[in-house]
């Protein structure tokens, strides 16, 4: 499990990814409210697998479900991502698919941040772990990786890969060809 700060930091990256996809696919709607909602939902979704386990209706605020079970199930988060992506730009209620897509991006980012932990994440049937480090260690790697992905997705969807093409031409120039 990544730390709470790491989940929040990766959540902002998930929000950027979701906003870029929603803006490109056309789920923004009037005044691009859907883009903003997808960003906010990405940030909220990045901590959702943990806070959905808490029994908010009771005074004790204990977990009502075992940690890293149903709320960390990769199939459910992937299904939400696919269904909400399908409805982006097609629904008269443009905000709902945009919010769902952002929330799913954040939830999947949470699972990816928890995956290196020995406890693992139940992607399909059983838990799977990369067994790279214990909880709270190497959060910088997880956060940096999420922001690298956010940069490339944002660059691809918002700037249409302009910087990548320019980078390749610079490399060719430096190589001498």
N, C-alpha and C positions, 0 to 999 in steps of 0.2 A: 504494500500500500504506500503510495506516495503521501507526502505530508499534505496538510490542508492548504498550505501556501502554494505547493506545487500544483495541486488540483485547481486552485484559483488562477494561477499563471497560465496553465495549459488551457483553462476555460476561456481566457481572453483570446488565445490563439484559435480555439475552436470557434469562437464567435466571429473572428475575422474570416475563417474558412467558410463558415455558413453564410455570412453576409456577402462574400464574393460570389458564391455559387447562386444564391438567391438573386442577386443583382444581375447576373449574367443570364440566368434561365428565364427571368421575367416575372418572378414572384414578388417583385417589389411593390406593385400597385401604385396608387396615387401617392405622390410625394415620397415614395420609397419607404413607406412605413414598414413594409415587410422586411426590408433590409435591416432596419434598426431593430425590429422585433427578433429577427433571426440572430443578430449579434447578442442581444440581451438574453435570449433563450440559450444560446451556446454557453454563455457564462454561467447561467443557472443550471444547465444540464450537466456541467462538469463536476458539480458536487451532488447531483441528484441521486446517484446510486447509494450514497451514504445517508442522506437525509430522508430518503423514502423508506428507510428501514426503521425510523424512529416513530414510536407511537405518539404522535403529537396531540391526540385526543385524551391522553391520560396525564395525570399529574406527575407521575414518575418519569415520563419521557424515556422509557426504556425501549429497547429494540423489540418490535413485534414480529420480526422475522430474523433468522440467523444471518449474520454478516456474510457478504459475498455469496449469496444464493440467488434468489429470484431477481432482485434489483440489479445484480451484476451480470445477468444472463445476456450474452452477446447476441443471441438470436433475436431477442425482443428489441434490443436497441437497433440492430440492423434492419429489422422489419419496419420499425418506426421511421428510420431514415429512408428506406426504399419507398414506402407508401407516401410519406410527405413529399419526397422528391417528385414522385409521379404526379402529385396534385399541384405542384408549383406552377403558377401561371395558368392553370386550367380551371381553378375554382373561383367562383364569385367572391368567396371569402378568402382573399389572398393572404390575410394575416395568419389564418390558422395553419395552412401548410408551411408557411415561412417559420412560424413559431415552432411547429413540430420538427421541422428540419433542423433548426438551430439547436433545439433541445436534444435531439438525437446525436448531432455532432458532438455536443458537450458530453453526453453520456458515453459515447464511444471513446472520446478522448480520455475520460476517466478510466475506462477499462484498459486502455492502452498504457496508461500511467501505472496501473496496478499490476499489469501482466508480468513485469520482471521480478516481482516479489515471490518468494517461495510458496506463499499461500495460493497464488494463482487466481485465475478468473474462469468461471464456467462459460466458455464460449459456446459450446453446443450441448454436450451431455455432461461430461465431467470437467473438473477443474484442470486447467493447463497452466503451467508456469514456465517462464524462461529461466528461473532460478539464477538470476544475475546478481542481485543484492537484496539485503533486508530492507524493511520499511524505513523510510526517511533518509536512506543513503542514496547518493547519486541523483538527487532531485534535479540538480543543474543539467544533467544529461537529458532527462525527460523533458524539462522545460525548453531547453535549447532545441531539442529535436522537434517538439511541437511547433516552435516558432519558425524553424527552417521550413517545415511543411507549410505553415501558414503563409510564409513569404512566397514560396513557389506557387501555391494555389492562387493566392491573391494576384501575383504577377501574371499568371496565366489567364485568369478570368477577367481581371480589370485592365491589364495592360497588354493583353493578347500576346504574351511571350516576347515583347519587344526587348527587354533586358537580356533574356537568354540568347536571342539572336545576335544582339550586339556583343555579348560576351564571347560567343563562338567566333565572331569575326575578329575580335581582338586577339584571341588565342591563335587564330590562323596567321594574323599579322606578325605576332611575336615568333611564331614558328618559322616564318620566312616564306610563307606560301600563300 
